[in-house]
Amino acid sequence: MDRRDELVKIVPAESLELVSSVIDDVVFLETRLTELKKLPFIEVNPKNPMKQRTTPAAKQYKEFLQQYINCVKMIEAVIYR
């Protein structure tokens, strides 16, 4: 069973049409977050190791994580209302 099927099972049938696209977003975001975790989040300046900066992967991870949290909250609201 894939992740989408797991989420569809826990959503009430009468609300499934409302959150179907949100479920798709959750599955997409979970995949992207897993891929982004494999990348470095901090770059260290080779000339001065005290200087560090976040990578684009870190910024994207943060944005996707916030979107993921919002989607999960929407699904949760439908399940527990």
PyMOL commands that set and color helices and strands:
alter all, ss='L'
color gray80, all
select helices_A, chain A and resi 3-10+13-37+56-79
alter helices_A, ss='H'
color red, helices_A
select strands_A, chain A and resi 42-44+52-54
alter strands_A, ss='S'
color yellow, strands_A
deselect
rebuild
show_as cartoon
